[in-house]
Amino acid sequence: MTQPAAFFLAPEAPSLHAGGGGMRSASLLEYLRSKYHKVDVAGFTLPRHSRRAPACIGRNAVRLLRGRPPLLDRYSGFEDQVQRQLRGHYRIAVIEHFWCAPYAATLRPQADLLVLDLHNVESALARSHAQAMRGLKSIAFRRFSAAYERLEREWLGRFDIVLVASDEDRRRVEQPHAASLPNAAVYPNALPEIPAPDVPESNCIVFSGNLEYHPNVAAVRWFHSRIWPRLRERIPGLEWRLVGRNPHAIADLVRGDDRIRITGAFDDAVAELAAAKVCIVPLLSGSGTRFKILEAWAAGRAVVSTTIGAEGLGAHSGEHLLIADEPASFAKAVIDALETPELRRRLGTNGRSLYEQCFTWPAAWRNLEKLGL
């Protein structure tokens, strides 16, 4: 008997080299392709718009007045195009990101099972940004958080299954939907099974990610101003490497320091992280879970993170990584790891073990198999 087909709608290209969103989508798409004889994949070709500051401010001011979050607004209005991508009836239809949740109305008539994959809980993500910022940006994110809360109440209950990245995110979506959202389930962020790289340590620390993503920009700014000067003075010759796409976005923040190196993106990010002694995750806002930590664990390297950076991974400070939230304690944690080879080896080994047990594709796919997907 021929297996039924699946439909996969993704606003970001599923790819291991396209940031965290593309990596999560790639994991789920690979699973569907292993289970269904045919998977139709649809994306978006968005109209071009100016990225100059005045144009961005103008667009977002209108969105703010309308109470319509930017990404949801950006990806709305393509119902006819999505309809044209459908090729009959599907056993399962998956929508990636809450930004595209309204397309449930288009897909529902042509799918037995409708699944929404939440990379983040957008209301919580916007709320955390508001708490980490000041002034008009904080006000804007609070308003967008409230808009997302309203939209989540409207749309999440229309799906048969809602996938989230962690138990923390599952609780966030269930609390306001206790009666109408019984099928929220954890599907963790994960990486393919990656052999432990054999790369010698360099006298460096590394921060990785899409360097244009504003939580990463804020993390670089905070670390550079509050923590890096302490490390630079304490550890002779220590280099700070910034690895990831869109390095132009943070270039001005770190310009003029010959011990900070911006490397750009690498096809093999795990091997690049393995060259560091310590991987830092000084995030001040976020939701979901961080691929930068999973990649560091796959590399077998010690991680120092804020609490919000490590959220959702089930990791314990002192066992799988070190957690610190104040500049002085974060700096001390990095220094302890740099100056204590046994500590960073133990953290790297334990982190690698947790990755192998819980955050490889086969490990994550077991959660989907339990759901009957």
C-alpha positions in Angstrom: 0.0 0.0 0.0 1.3 3.4 -0.9 2.0 5.7 2.0 0.0 8.9 2.2 1.5 12.2 1.4 2.5 15.2 3.6 2.6 18.9 3.0 5.2 21.2 4.6 4.8 25.0 4.7 8.0 26.8 5.8 8.7 30.6 5.7 12.5 29.8 6.1 14.3 27.4 3.9 14.9 24.1 5.7 18.7 23.9 5.8 21.5 23.1 8.2 23.3 26.2 7.1 20.5 28.8 7.5 20.4 29.5 11.2 18.3 28.0 13.9 15.0 28.3 12.2 16.2 26.5 9.1 17.9 23.9 11.2 14.8 23.0 13.1 12.7 22.9 9.9 15.3 20.6 8.3 15.1 18.1 11.1 11.3 17.9 10.9 11.2 17.8 7.1 13.8 14.9 7.1 11.6 12.9 9.5 8.5 13.4 7.3 10.5 12.3 4.2 11.5 9.1 6.1 7.8 8.4 6.8 5.8 9.5 3.8 6.3 8.6 0.1 5.8 12.2 -0.9 6.3 15.5 0.9 5.3 18.6 -0.9 7.3 21.6 0.4 6.1 25.2 -0.1 7.9 28.4 0.8 7.5 32.1 0.2 8.8 34.5 -2.3 8.3 37.8 -0.5 8.1 41.2 -2.3 11.3 43.2 -1.8 11.2 46.1 0.6 13.7 48.6 1.8 15.9 47.7 4.7 17.0 51.3 5.3 16.3 52.5 8.8 13.7 55.1 7.9 11.7 52.6 5.9 11.9 49.9 8.7 10.8 52.5 11.3 7.9 53.6 9.2 6.7 50.0 8.5 7.0 49.0 12.1 5.3 52.2 13.3 2.2 51.3 11.2 2.3 47.7 12.6 2.6 49.0 16.1 -0.5 51.2 15.7 -2.4 48.3 14.2 -1.1 45.9 16.9 0.1 43.5 14.2 3.6 41.9 14.8 6.1 42.4 12.0 6.8 38.8 10.9 3.2 37.8 11.0 2.4 40.9 8.9 5.3 40.1 6.5 4.1 36.6 5.8 0.3 37.3 5.6 -1.8 37.6 2.5 -0.5 34.6 0.4 -3.5 32.3 0.7 -4.0 32.1 -3.1 -0.3 31.2 -3.6 -0.4 28.5 -0.9 -3.6 27.1 -2.3 -2.0 26.7 -5.7 0.8 24.6 -4.1 -1.6 22.0 -2.8 -1.7 18.7 -4.8 -4.7 16.9 -3.5 -5.5 15.6 0.0 -2.8 15.0 2.6 -2.4 12.7 5.6 -0.6 15.5 7.4 0.1 19.2 6.8 2.7 21.0 8.8 3.1 24.7 9.2 6.4 26.1 10.5 6.4 29.1 12.8 3.5 30.9 14.4 3.9 33.6 11.8 2.1 31.3 9.3 -0.5 29.9 11.7 -3.4 31.7 9.8 -2.8 29.5 6.8 -4.5 26.7 8.9 -7.7 28.0 7.3 -6.3 27.2 3.8 -4.8 23.8 4.7 -7.5 22.4 7.1 -9.9 21.2 4.3 -7.1 19.2 2.6 -5.4 17.5 5.5 -6.4 14.8 7.9 -4.0 16.0 10.5 -2.9 19.7 10.9 0.3 20.4 12.8 1.9 23.7 13.9 5.6 23.7 14.8 6.4 26.6 17.1 10.1 27.4 16.9 9.4 30.0 19.7 6.4 31.0 21.7 6.2 34.4 20.1 4.4 36.2 22.9 7.0 35.1 25.4 9.8 35.9 23.0 8.5 39.5 22.5 8.0 39.8 26.2 11.6 38.8 27.0 12.8 41.4 24.4 10.7 44.1 26.1 12.2 43.2 29.5 15.8 43.4 28.1 15.3 46.7 26.3 14.5 50.3 27.3 12.5 53.2 25.9 10.5 53.0 22.7 11.8 49.5 21.8 10.6 48.1 25.1 7.2 49.7 24.6 6.9 48.3 21.1 7.8 44.8 22.1 5.3 44.8 25.0 2.6 45.8 22.5 3.7 43.1 20.0 3.7 40.6 22.9 0.1 41.4 23.8 -0.9 41.1 20.1 0.8 37.7 19.9 -1.0 36.5 23.1 -4.3 37.5 21.5 -3.5 35.7 18.3 -2.2 32.6 20.0 -5.5 32.3 21.8 -7.2 32.6 18.5 -5.1 30.2 16.5 -3.4 27.5 18.6 -6.6 25.6 19.3 -7.3 25.1 15.6 -4.4 22.7 15.2 -4.5 19.0 16.0 -1.0 19.0 17.4 1.2 22.0 18.4 4.9 21.2 18.6 7.2 23.2 20.9 10.9 23.1 21.6 10.8 22.5 25.4 8.7 21.7 28.4 8.9 25.4 29.4 7.4 26.4 26.1 4.7 23.7 26.4 3.6 25.1 29.7 3.5 28.6 28.2 1.1 27.6 25.5 -1.0 25.3 27.7 -1.6 27.8 30.5 -4.1 30.0 28.7 -5.5 27.1 26.6 -6.0 24.4 29.2 -9.3 23.2 27.8 -8.7 23.8 24.1 -5.0 22.8 23.6 -4.6 19.3 24.8 -2.2 18.2 22.1 0.9 20.5 22.8 3.9 18.2 22.6 7.7 18.7 22.9 9.8 18.2 19.8 13.3 19.4 20.8 15.7 21.3 18.6 18.3 18.8 17.4 21.3 18.2 15.2 22.2 15.3 13.0 24.5 12.7 14.5 27.9 14.5 14.3 31.2 12.7 15.1 33.1 14.4 17.9 35.6 16.6 16.1 39.3 16.1 16.7 40.4 19.8 16.8 43.0 21.2 19.1 42.0 24.1 21.4 43.1 27.6 20.7 43.4 30.4 23.3 40.0 31.8 22.4 36.3 32.0 23.3 33.6 32.0 20.7 30.1 33.3 20.3 28.1 31.9 17.3 24.8 32.6 15.6 23.0 34.8 13.1 24.8 38.1 14.1 22.0 40.2 12.7 19.3 38.6 15.0 18.7 41.3 17.6 19.0 39.0 20.7 22.5 38.1 19.4 23.3 41.8 18.7 22.2 42.6 22.3 24.3 39.7 23.7 27.4 40.9 21.8 26.9 44.5 23.0 26.4 43.4 26.7 29.3 41.0 26.7 31.6 43.5 24.9 30.9 46.4 27.3 30.4 44.5 30.6 32.4 41.3 30.5 35.1 41.3 27.8 37.2 44.0 29.4 37.6 41.8 32.5 38.6 38.8 30.5 40.9 40.7 28.2 42.9 42.0 31.2 43.0 38.7 33.1 43.9 36.2 30.3 46.9 37.3 28.2 46.5 36.8 24.5 42.9 35.6 24.7 40.9 36.0 21.5 37.2 36.5 21.2 35.8 35.0 17.9 32.4 35.9 16.5 31.1 33.2 14.1 28.0 33.4 12.0 26.1 35.0 9.2 25.6 38.7 8.7 28.8 39.8 10.6 28.3 43.4 9.3 25.5 43.8 12.0 27.9 43.7 14.9 31.1 45.0 13.3 30.8 48.5 14.6 30.2 47.2 18.2 33.6 45.6 18.4 35.7 47.7 16.0 39.2 48.6 17.0 40.1 45.6 19.2 42.8 43.4 17.7 41.9 40.6 20.0 38.3 40.3 18.6 38.0 38.5 15.4 34.9 38.3 13.2 35.1 35.1 11.1 31.7 35.0 9.4 29.9 31.8 8.7 31.4 28.3 8.3 29.9 25.2 6.6 31.1 23.2 9.6 30.2 25.3 12.6 30.8 22.5 15.0 34.4 22.1 13.9 34.9 25.9 14.3 33.5 25.8 17.8 35.7 22.9 18.7 38.7 25.2 18.1 37.6 27.3 21.1 38.3 26.7 24.8 34.9 28.0 25.9 31.7 28.8 24.0 29.7 31.8 25.4 26.0 32.4 25.3 25.4 35.7 27.0 21.8 36.1 25.8 19.4 38.5 27.6 16.2 37.4 25.8 14.8 34.5 23.8 12.4 31.6 23.6 12.7 28.0 22.4 16.2 26.5 22.8 19.6 27.5 21.5 21.2 25.7 18.6 24.5 27.4 19.5 24.6 25.4 22.8 23.8 22.1 21.0 26.6 22.8 18.5 29.0 23.6 21.3 28.0 20.3 23.0 28.4 18.4 19.8 31.9 19.9 19.6 32.6 18.7 23.1 33.3 22.2 24.4 32.5 23.9 27.6 29.7 26.4 27.6 29.0 29.5 29.8 25.5 30.8 29.4 22.9 33.0 31.0 19.8 31.4 32.5 17.6 32.4 29.5 20.3 31.2 27.1 20.3 27.7 28.6 16.5 27.5 29.1 14.7 24.4 27.9 17.6 22.0 27.6 17.4 20.3 31.0 21.0 21.1 31.7 22.5 21.6 35.1 25.0 24.3 35.9 28.3 22.8 37.0 27.5 19.5 35.2 26.7 20.3 31.6 27.6 24.0 31.4 28.1 27.0 33.7 25.2 29.5 34.2 25.7 33.1 35.3 23.5 36.2 34.8 25.5 39.1 36.2 28.6 40.5 34.4 31.0 39.7 37.3 29.7 36.1 37.8 29.6 35.5 34.0 33.2 36.7 33.7 34.3 34.5 36.6 32.6 31.5 35.1 34.5 32.0 31.8 37.8 32.6 33.7 37.3 29.4 35.8 36.7 27.4 32.7 39.7 28.9 30.8 42.1 28.5 33.7 40.9 25.0 34.8 41.4 22.4 32.0 39.8 19.6 34.0 36.6 21.7 34.5 36.2 22.5 30.8 36.9 19.0 29.8 34.3 17.7 32.2 31.7 20.2 31.0 32.5 19.4 27.4 32.2 15.7 27.9 29.0 15.9 29.8 27.5 18.3 27.3 28.5 16.0 24.5 26.8 13.1 26.3 23.6 15.1 26.8 23.6 16.0 23.1 24.0 12.3 22.1 21.2 11.2 24.4 18.6 13.9 23.8 19.4 16.3 20.9 20.4 14.2 17.9 17.8 13.8 15.1 17.1 10.1 15.9 16.6 11.1 19.6 14.2 13.9 18.8 12.3 11.9 16.2 11.3 9.4 18.9 9.0 12.2 20.2 7.3 12.4 16.8 6.9 8.6 16.7 5.1 8.6 20.0 2.6 11.1 18.6 1.9 8.8 15.6 3.2 11.3 13.1 
